[in-house]
Amino acid sequence: MNENARGEFWSIYREALPILAIALLGGLFAGVVLEGMVESVERFPGLLVMVPVFLATRGNVYGALGGRIASGLHQGLIEPRFAWDERLVNAVVASFVNGIGISIAIGVITWAALGIIGWEAAALYEFVGIMLIAGVLTSVVLIFGLLALIFAGYTYGYDPDNLVGPIVTTLGDIFGMVFLLFAVGLVEVIA
């Protein structure tokens, strides 16, 4: 390994390690919140089936947004600040619409799949309501949190490509679980 490649390796490692440590703590917190949801499983049978799918799609949708933002920053097409920029706005709106759409789809597909295999499931409107509320709230936090952290990191000399994955994972897990718990409580009160 030549000296330049070794230096680049250590740079990536040095930038990613603290964020990965934070991601680890965020994942543990999300597990604690999941433990708090166990009682809700009796009220909403099938709820736990949606949790991994919901968290994974947060990573997919907002990881793609982070990748677009990182590429835009590298190419000089996006400035690292909150300002009206057509590229930035289009990427954010597309991610928001995808995040909400996939949340609703998770509720519908989970309900249908549980029915097909003969497992007990909460009502369709309950699944969709939980996913819609949690999806909207996590989308807002992920969009603004992701942008703020990528912009701040880039401004301080961090490579946004090293930040996107851990940021999306951590914010998605923490806020995804918190807002799922909130949505379950809200739907339980309304229904």
Backbone bond lengths (Angstrom), bond angles and torsions (degrees), N, CA, C in turn:
res aa  C-N    CA-C-N  psi(-1)  N-CA   C-N-CA  omega(-1)  CA-C   N-CA-C  phi
1 M - - - 1.462 - - 1.532 106.56 -
2 N 1.348 116.09 125.25 1.457 118.20 -179.16 1.531 111.35 -77.05
3 E 1.313 116.12 166.79 1.472 122.20 -174.30 1.529 112.49 -61.43
4 N 1.330 117.96 -38.44 1.471 121.74 179.81 1.532 110.93 -65.49
5 A 1.331 116.99 -44.16 1.469 121.07 179.37 1.528 110.40 -65.52
6 R 1.342 116.59 -39.31 1.466 120.66 178.78 1.525 110.49 -63.60
7 G 1.320 117.16 -42.27 1.469 121.35 178.35 1.516 111.83 -63.54
8 E 1.342 116.27 -39.96 1.460 119.94 178.37 1.527 111.02 -66.82
9 F 1.329 116.79 -40.30 1.454 120.99 176.97 1.525 110.63 -58.38
10 W 1.306 117.65 -50.24 1.464 120.74 -177.96 1.513 111.76 -66.39
11 S 1.311 117.44 -31.48 1.470 120.68 176.70 1.528 110.69 -64.94
12 I 1.321 116.12 -46.13 1.467 120.53 178.94 1.529 109.70 -63.58
13 Y 1.318 116.51 -45.15 1.463 121.60 -179.78 1.531 110.51 -61.07
14 R 1.324 117.63 -46.45 1.468 122.38 -179.11 1.525 111.67 -62.80
15 E 1.331 117.76 -37.76 1.462 121.18 179.24 1.529 111.69 -74.30
16 A 1.298 117.69 -37.03 1.469 121.07 -173.20 1.525 113.25 -83.76
17 L 1.325 118.44 -31.53 1.463 120.65 -173.19 1.530 113.79 -58.48
18 P 1.332 120.46 -48.65 1.470 118.30 179.65 1.534 112.68 -62.71
19 I 1.314 116.66 -36.34 1.456 119.89 -178.93 1.526 110.16 -71.30
20 L 1.319 117.26 -36.26 1.464 120.26 176.53 1.533 110.90 -66.44
21 A 1.338 117.25 -35.63 1.469 120.25 176.44 1.522 110.33 -64.12
22 I 1.321 116.54 -41.02 1.470 120.51 177.10 1.526 109.87 -65.07
23 A 1.348 116.62 -39.02 1.465 120.76 178.09 1.526 110.84 -62.24
24 L 1.324 117.02 -38.36 1.457 120.70 177.36 1.531 110.62 -61.05
25 L 1.317 116.48 -46.98 1.468 120.10 178.82 1.529 110.83 -63.99
26 G 1.331 116.59 -38.93 1.465 120.34 177.51 1.512 112.16 -62.80
27 G 1.337 116.74 -39.55 1.453 120.57 177.65 1.522 112.02 -65.30
28 L 1.323 116.33 -39.36 1.471 119.72 176.69 1.526 110.82 -64.12
29 F 1.327 116.78 -41.20 1.465 120.53 177.78 1.528 110.41 -61.59
30 A 1.333 116.01 -43.29 1.471 120.09 179.14 1.524 110.37 -61.05
31 G 1.334 117.79 -37.21 1.458 121.07 176.91 1.523 112.38 -64.04
32 V 1.338 116.02 -37.49 1.460 120.44 177.58 1.529 109.70 -65.09
33 V 1.324 116.55 -42.28 1.465 120.15 178.15 1.530 109.97 -64.22
34 L 1.325 116.95 -40.75 1.468 120.46 177.64 1.528 110.51 -59.37
35 E 1.300 117.20 -40.09 1.463 121.16 177.67 1.529 110.05 -58.66
36 G 1.345 116.60 -36.39 1.457 120.97 178.40 1.518 113.69 -70.16
37 M 1.328 116.41 -16.45 1.463 120.52 -179.57 1.526 112.79 -88.05
38 V 1.299 117.63 -9.74 1.461 120.80 -172.88 1.526 111.65 -57.04
39 E 1.320 118.01 -39.16 1.468 120.29 178.29 1.527 111.95 -61.65
40 S 1.318 116.73 -33.39 1.461 121.01 -178.62 1.518 112.40 -69.35
41 V 1.324 116.71 -17.66 1.466 120.48 -178.81 1.525 110.53 -64.01
42 E 1.316 116.86 -34.45 1.474 119.25 177.46 1.517 110.93 -66.62
43 R 1.315 116.55 -38.71 1.470 121.04 -179.07 1.528 111.18 -73.84
44 F 1.334 116.77 -37.04 1.467 122.38 -179.09 1.532 109.37 -122.97
45 P 1.337 117.54 79.22 1.470 119.65 -179.87 1.528 110.64 -58.24
46 G 1.304 115.21 135.80 1.467 120.80 -178.38 1.509 113.23 95.49
47 L 1.313 117.57 -5.80 1.476 121.78 -177.42 1.524 112.11 -56.96
48 L 1.314 117.07 -44.34 1.467 120.12 -177.12 1.526 112.85 -64.93
49 V 1.326 117.18 -22.73 1.462 120.35 177.76 1.531 110.26 -64.01
50 M 1.318 116.40 -32.61 1.466 120.57 -176.91 1.526 113.51 -79.80
51 V 1.325 118.16 -22.90 1.467 120.97 -171.74 1.528 112.96 -60.08
52 P 1.345 120.50 -54.92 1.466 117.99 -178.60 1.525 113.05 -64.05
53 V 1.321 116.74 -34.97 1.467 120.02 179.05 1.528 110.00 -66.04
54 F 1.317 116.21 -43.76 1.464 121.04 179.34 1.522 110.75 -60.79
55 L 1.326 117.31 -47.88 1.465 120.38 -179.08 1.529 111.43 -65.53
56 A 1.315 117.14 -40.28 1.469 120.50 -179.75 1.526 111.38 -64.37
57 T 1.325 116.72 -41.43 1.469 118.44 -178.96 1.525 111.69 -69.99
58 R 1.329 118.14 -27.70 1.476 119.90 173.63 1.522 108.42 -60.23
59 G 1.332 115.44 -45.59 1.458 119.55 179.54 1.517 112.76 -64.04
60 N 1.332 116.49 -40.48 1.465 119.98 -179.10 1.524 111.87 -66.06
61 V 1.321 116.79 -49.96 1.464 120.82 -175.81 1.525 110.96 -67.67
62 Y 1.332 116.59 -48.17 1.458 118.82 -173.64 1.520 112.83 -86.12
63 G 1.336 117.13 -17.73 1.457 119.94 169.05 1.517 110.42 -66.08
64 A 1.340 115.92 -39.58 1.467 120.29 176.55 1.531 110.71 -64.20
65 L 1.336 116.38 -40.99 1.477 119.46 176.57 1.518 109.92 -61.37
66 G 1.335 116.42 -46.73 1.463 119.83 179.37 1.519 112.05 -59.53
67 G 1.335 116.86 -39.82 1.460 120.54 177.61 1.524 112.03 -62.94
68 R 1.331 116.03 -40.86 1.473 119.40 177.89 1.537 110.82 -64.41
69 I 1.334 115.39 -41.72 1.461 119.62 -179.42 1.531 109.59 -65.85
70 A 1.338 116.76 -44.55 1.468 120.55 179.52 1.525 110.63 -60.20
71 S 1.333 117.24 -44.37 1.467 120.44 178.35 1.516 111.03 -62.84
72 G 1.334 116.55 -42.68 1.466 120.33 178.52 1.516 112.27 -62.37
73 L 1.319 117.24 -38.63 1.470 120.87 177.60 1.528 110.63 -66.80
74 H 1.336 117.13 -45.57 1.472 121.25 179.65 1.522 111.60 -60.66
75 Q 1.317 115.90 -37.75 1.464 120.19 -176.84 1.523 112.56 -86.09
76 G 1.306 117.11 -6.15 1.465 120.75 -178.66 1.521 113.11 77.13
77 L 1.321 117.37 15.76 1.460 121.43 -179.57 1.526 112.37 -85.02
78 I 1.329 116.47 -21.37 1.464 122.27 -179.96 1.522 107.55 -126.82
79 E 1.308 116.35 135.21 1.463 121.32 175.14 1.524 108.85 -86.82
80 P 1.338 118.09 146.00 1.470 120.13 -177.80 1.542 112.60 -79.46
81 R 1.314 115.30 61.92 1.472 120.42 178.59 1.525 108.74 -157.57
82 F 1.330 114.26 159.65 1.460 119.95 175.92 1.519 108.00 -79.62
83 A 1.307 115.72 106.54 1.457 121.94 177.86 1.525 106.87 -152.29
84 W 1.323 115.65 158.18 1.457 118.73 179.66 1.516 108.91 -67.66
85 D 1.299 116.06 115.17 1.446 123.69 178.46 1.515 106.04 -140.23
86 E 1.307 116.77 121.79 1.466 120.49 -174.09 1.521 112.13 -57.75
87 R 1.329 117.97 -41.21 1.470 120.20 178.48 1.528 111.17 -61.98
88 L 1.316 114.89 -44.77 1.461 119.89 -179.11 1.531 111.13 -65.44
89 V 1.309 116.09 -45.78 1.468 120.74 -179.87 1.524 110.61 -61.71
90 N 1.322 117.30 -44.86 1.468 120.69 179.50 1.524 111.58 -61.74
91 A 1.326 117.23 -42.18 1.464 120.82 179.32 1.525 110.68 -65.32
92 V 1.328 117.01 -41.13 1.465 121.29 -179.56 1.522 110.74 -66.87
93 V 1.313 117.13 -45.99 1.471 120.68 -178.95 1.528 110.16 -64.06
94 A 1.319 117.41 -43.71 1.467 120.28 179.01 1.532 110.57 -61.21
95 S 1.319 116.76 -42.22 1.469 120.11 179.10 1.520 111.12 -65.88
96 F 1.316 117.43 -41.00 1.462 121.05 179.75 1.526 110.45 -62.78
97 V 1.314 116.42 -47.32 1.472 120.85 179.79 1.534 109.97 -62.50
98 N 1.338 117.06 -44.05 1.471 120.02 178.05 1.524 111.46 -62.94
99 G 1.323 116.31 -41.89 1.465 120.35 -179.59 1.514 112.57 -62.88
100 I 1.324 116.73 -41.87 1.467 120.79 179.43 1.530 110.20 -71.66
101 G 1.316 115.84 -44.95 1.470 119.81 -179.80 1.517 112.19 -59.63
102 I 1.329 116.97 -44.32 1.468 119.52 -179.23 1.522 110.58 -69.70
103 S 1.323 117.98 -30.75 1.468 120.68 177.17 1.524 110.75 -63.04
104 I 1.318 116.05 -46.22 1.470 120.28 178.32 1.528 109.90 -63.39
105 A 1.332 116.01 -42.50 1.471 120.15 179.26 1.528 111.15 -61.53
106 I 1.318 117.74 -37.33 1.468 120.57 178.30 1.520 110.26 -60.17
107 G 1.344 116.44 -45.75 1.459 119.77 179.16 1.519 112.44 -60.63
108 V 1.313 116.97 -46.26 1.470 121.84 -178.10 1.529 111.11 -67.58
109 I 1.319 116.81 -47.78 1.471 120.26 -176.56 1.530 110.64 -67.16
110 T 1.340 117.21 -39.21 1.466 119.37 177.54 1.521 110.60 -61.26
111 W 1.306 116.10 -47.00 1.473 120.68 179.76 1.528 110.79 -59.26
112 A 1.334 116.41 -46.22 1.470 121.01 -179.43 1.525 111.03 -65.72
113 A 1.329 117.67 -44.15 1.465 120.86 -178.44 1.525 111.14 -63.64
114 L 1.323 116.83 -42.19 1.464 119.57 178.26 1.524 110.83 -63.99
115 G 1.329 116.82 -37.72 1.465 120.32 177.02 1.516 112.09 -65.40
116 I 1.326 116.36 -40.83 1.463 120.85 -179.09 1.519 111.29 -64.36
117 I 1.322 117.03 -41.04 1.470 118.58 -178.33 1.533 112.43 -86.88
118 G 1.327 115.72 -0.87 1.451 119.79 173.45 1.519 115.83 83.83
119 W 1.315 117.11 17.12 1.457 120.43 178.05 1.516 109.86 -88.91
120 E 1.300 115.50 152.44 1.458 120.52 176.93 1.527 109.08 -67.14
121 A 1.332 116.01 141.16 1.460 120.71 -179.52 1.516 109.75 -142.67
122 A 1.313 114.79 149.54 1.465 120.29 173.19 1.525 108.17 -64.41
123 A 1.313 116.80 172.07 1.466 121.26 179.44 1.530 110.46 -66.92
124 L 1.318 115.82 150.14 1.462 121.28 179.75 1.528 111.08 -55.26
125 Y 1.342 117.73 -46.14 1.466 119.66 -178.01 1.529 111.66 -63.92
126 E 1.346 117.38 -28.12 1.469 120.10 177.69 1.524 110.53 -71.23
127 F 1.329 116.47 -46.30 1.468 119.66 177.52 1.521 111.23 -60.69
128 V 1.327 116.42 -47.64 1.461 120.10 -179.11 1.530 110.62 -64.53
129 G 1.333 117.32 -40.76 1.461 120.83 178.06 1.516 112.14 -61.02
130 I 1.320 116.89 -45.97 1.468 121.15 179.32 1.519 109.97 -61.56
131 M 1.305 116.49 -47.64 1.466 120.06 -178.23 1.523 112.31 -66.83
132 L 1.321 116.94 -38.34 1.470 120.04 -179.81 1.528 110.87 -65.52
133 I 1.317 116.91 -47.38 1.473 120.39 -179.84 1.530 110.04 -62.84
134 A 1.322 116.37 -50.78 1.461 119.93 -179.49 1.530 111.16 -63.71
135 G 1.326 116.84 -37.28 1.463 120.89 -179.90 1.513 113.05 -65.34
136 V 1.329 116.80 -44.67 1.468 119.93 179.46 1.523 110.25 -64.05
137 L 1.309 116.59 -48.00 1.464 120.01 -176.89 1.527 112.03 -64.58
138 T 1.329 117.64 -45.08 1.464 118.80 179.21 1.525 111.47 -67.77
139 S 1.320 117.41 -33.16 1.462 119.86 178.35 1.523 111.21 -61.84
140 V 1.313 115.93 -45.59 1.464 119.68 -179.72 1.526 110.60 -62.24
141 V 1.335 116.73 -47.81 1.469 119.95 -178.78 1.525 110.79 -65.52
142 L 1.328 117.39 -43.60 1.463 119.69 -179.00 1.522 112.13 -64.21
143 I 1.304 117.25 -41.54 1.465 119.29 -179.33 1.527 110.45 -63.14
144 F 1.320 116.87 -54.01 1.462 118.91 -175.97 1.527 112.02 -72.32
145 G 1.339 117.06 -37.93 1.464 119.46 177.48 1.514 112.15 -65.28
146 L 1.313 116.29 -44.88 1.463 121.07 179.34 1.515 111.05 -61.31
147 L 1.320 116.48 -48.71 1.467 119.47 -179.62 1.525 111.23 -62.21
148 A 1.323 117.20 -45.41 1.469 120.31 -178.17 1.526 110.90 -61.69
149 L 1.328 117.26 -45.31 1.460 119.71 -177.83 1.526 112.52 -71.06
150 I 1.328 117.59 -38.65 1.471 119.63 177.27 1.525 110.10 -66.49
151 F 1.330 117.39 -44.91 1.462 120.06 179.43 1.526 111.20 -61.75
152 A 1.324 116.82 -44.34 1.469 120.27 179.86 1.527 110.40 -64.44
153 G 1.320 116.84 -45.95 1.458 120.25 179.14 1.521 112.03 -60.75
154 Y 1.314 116.86 -44.50 1.461 121.45 180.00 1.532 110.37 -62.82
155 T 1.317 116.21 -42.42 1.470 121.27 179.53 1.528 110.57 -61.01
156 Y 1.332 117.27 -34.46 1.467 121.26 -179.82 1.525 113.00 -92.08
157 G 1.327 117.07 12.45 1.451 121.23 172.36 1.518 116.85 92.92
158 Y 1.332 117.76 7.86 1.458 120.14 177.25 1.518 110.16 -83.28
159 D 1.320 115.26 146.27 1.462 121.50 176.03 1.534 107.70 -76.95
160 P 1.338 118.35 118.57 1.467 119.84 -178.32 1.524 113.56 -60.41
161 D 1.327 117.69 -24.65 1.461 120.28 177.73 1.529 111.17 -64.21
162 N 1.327 117.43 -29.39 1.463 121.29 178.16 1.523 112.02 -80.56
163 L 1.315 117.39 -14.97 1.458 122.02 -175.04 1.526 113.56 -97.58
164 V 1.316 116.92 -34.06 1.466 121.66 -169.97 1.523 112.89 -55.78
165 G 1.321 118.07 -54.39 1.467 121.04 -176.01 1.520 113.16 -58.13
166 P 1.331 117.67 -55.84 1.473 118.20 -180.00 1.529 113.90 -63.05
167 I 1.318 117.62 -35.76 1.471 119.80 179.73 1.527 109.97 -65.80
168 V 1.323 116.61 -48.10 1.465 120.39 -178.80 1.531 110.19 -62.78
169 T 1.324 116.67 -43.94 1.458 120.31 -179.94 1.520 110.88 -61.41
170 T 1.310 116.25 -48.00 1.464 120.02 -176.03 1.519 111.60 -67.12
171 L 1.324 116.84 -51.81 1.470 119.19 179.52 1.521 111.15 -62.53
172 G 1.336 116.62 -41.14 1.462 120.09 -179.71 1.516 112.30 -63.57
173 D 1.337 116.73 -43.30 1.465 119.58 179.91 1.520 111.84 -67.91
174 I 1.313 116.46 -49.37 1.474 119.98 -176.98 1.523 110.98 -63.54
175 F 1.321 115.91 -58.52 1.461 118.83 -174.93 1.519 112.12 -75.11
176 G 1.334 117.08 -29.13 1.458 119.19 175.37 1.516 111.08 -60.21
177 M 1.320 116.78 -46.06 1.465 120.15 -179.97 1.526 111.72 -70.46
178 V 1.326 116.98 -42.20 1.468 119.59 179.65 1.527 110.37 -61.51
179 F 1.324 117.11 -45.14 1.456 120.00 -178.13 1.527 112.17 -74.59
180 L 1.333 117.90 -28.06 1.464 119.24 172.37 1.528 109.83 -64.35
181 L 1.321 116.76 -45.11 1.460 120.79 177.91 1.526 110.62 -61.25
182 F 1.329 116.22 -42.91 1.468 120.78 177.54 1.526 110.79 -62.04
183 A 1.341 116.52 -45.43 1.465 121.35 -178.59 1.520 111.16 -63.91
184 V 1.328 116.67 -40.37 1.460 120.39 177.75 1.526 109.50 -60.47
185 G 1.340 117.16 -46.20 1.456 121.10 179.12 1.511 112.19 -62.01
186 L 1.325 116.90 -41.26 1.461 121.44 -179.40 1.529 111.47 -66.87
187 V 1.323 116.69 -46.04 1.470 120.46 179.62 1.526 109.57 -65.31
188 E 1.321 116.91 -36.04 1.463 120.39 178.68 1.527 110.58 -62.67
189 V 1.321 117.02 -39.74 1.474 121.26 178.81 1.532 110.87 -69.98
190 I 1.329 116.07 -43.02 1.472 121.04 -177.17 1.526 111.20 -71.30
191 A 1.349 116.53 -43.43 1.463 120.86 -175.48 1.459 109.28 -78.32
